[in-house]
């Protein structure tokens, strides 16, 4: 129905029709606002997920680099050892005492490099 009054409509009927149309317009506007906010939330979540995924990839690369560095350093120690069992046993003892954290390993490697 439209807001145009018809000759046979009473004032109450015209008022009711106008109120329904107003309610419909407000509901349409509220629905549009909701859809916009929903889309913004989805975009923010997608951005956050991509950032987290990128961070995971960077951390995995860092892990691979540190593991490679660790293997290289172990091989270097074994080469320098030249059969000296005391150094090998000291290395194993040191490894057993270390926490399973790459940060501690990285810090100790950096300290050794600084010497």
TIGUTI-140557 format. One record per residue (C-alpha): x, y, z. Coordinates in steps of 0.02 Angstrom, whole numbers, plus 32768, in hexadecimal, padded with zeros to 4 digits. Layout:
BEGIN
u v w
X Y Z
...
REM end
This chain:
BEGIN
u v w
8000 8000 8000
8038 80B1 7FE6
802E 814B 8053
7FAE 8199 7FDF
7F09 81AD 8036
7E71 8163 7FE4
7DC7 81B1 7FF0
7D7D 811C 804C
7E06 810F 80D2
7DE9 8153 817F
7E6A 81B9 81DA
7E93 8124 8249
7EAE 80B4 81B1
7F20 8135 8160
7F81 8147 8203
7F95 808A 8212
7FD3 807A 815E
804E 8109 8178
808E 80B7 8219
80A6 8010 81BF
8106 8063 8131
8172 80C1 81AE
8195 8020 820C
81C2 7FC7 8169
823B 8054 8138
828E 8051 81E3
829D 7F94 81DC
82EB 7F9C 812E
8369 801F 816A
8393 7FB8 8204
83AD 7F1D 8199
8422 7F7D 8126
8486 7FBC 81BC
8491 7F0B 8201
84D0 7EC6 815A
8555 7F4F 8151
8591 7F2B 8203
8591 7E70 81E3
85FA 7E87 8147
8675 7EF6 81A7
8685 7E71 8230
86A4 7DEA 81AD
8729 7E54 8158
877F 7E75 81FF
877F 7DBB 8227
87C4 7D90 817B
884E 7E11 8190
8878 7DCD 823D
887A 7D1A 81FB
88F0 7D4C 816D
8964 7DA7 81E6
8967 7D0E 8258
8988 7C9C 81C4
8A18 7D0B 818B
8A5F 7D0B 823B
8A54 7C4C 8243
8AB2 7C40 819E
8B39 7CB7 81DA
8B4C 7C55 827D
8B57 7BB0 821F
8BE0 7BF9 81B2
8C3B 7C34 824E
8C2D 7B85 829A
8C75 7B37 81FD
8D04 7BB4 81FC
8D2C 7B94 82B4
8D24 7AD8 829E
8D9C 7AE2 820A
8E10 7B53 826D
8E08 7ADC 8301
8E36 7A45 8294
8EC5 7AA6 8245
8F09 7AD9 82EF
8EFC 7A27 8331
8F5D 79E8 829B
8FDE 7A71 82B4
8FF4 7A3E 836A
9007 7988 8338
908A 79B6 82B4
90EC 7A1B 8332
90DA 798D 83AE
9141 7916 8341
9114 787F 83A9
9123 78D3 8453
9096 787F 84B3
9099 78FE 8540
9057 798A 84D0
8FD0 791B 8487
8F95 78E4 8533
8F98 7999 856F
8F2C 79CC 84D9
8EAE 7943 84FF
8EAB 7974 85B7
8E91 7A2A 8586
8E02 79FA 8511
8DAC 7993 8597
8DAF 7A26 860F
8D6A 7AA3 8591
8CAE 7AC6 8588
8C5A 7A98 84E4
8C51 7B4E 84AD
8C9B 7B93 840C
8CAE 7C3C 8461
8D2C 7BF8 84DF
8D8B 7B9E 8456
8D8C 7C3A 83EB
8DC9 7CA6 847B
8E57 7C2D 84A4
8E8A 7C26 83ED
8E8C 7CE3 83E3
8EF5 7CEC 8482
8F72 7C71 8438
8F7A 7CD3 8395
8F9E 7D73 83F6
9039 7D26 8448
REM end
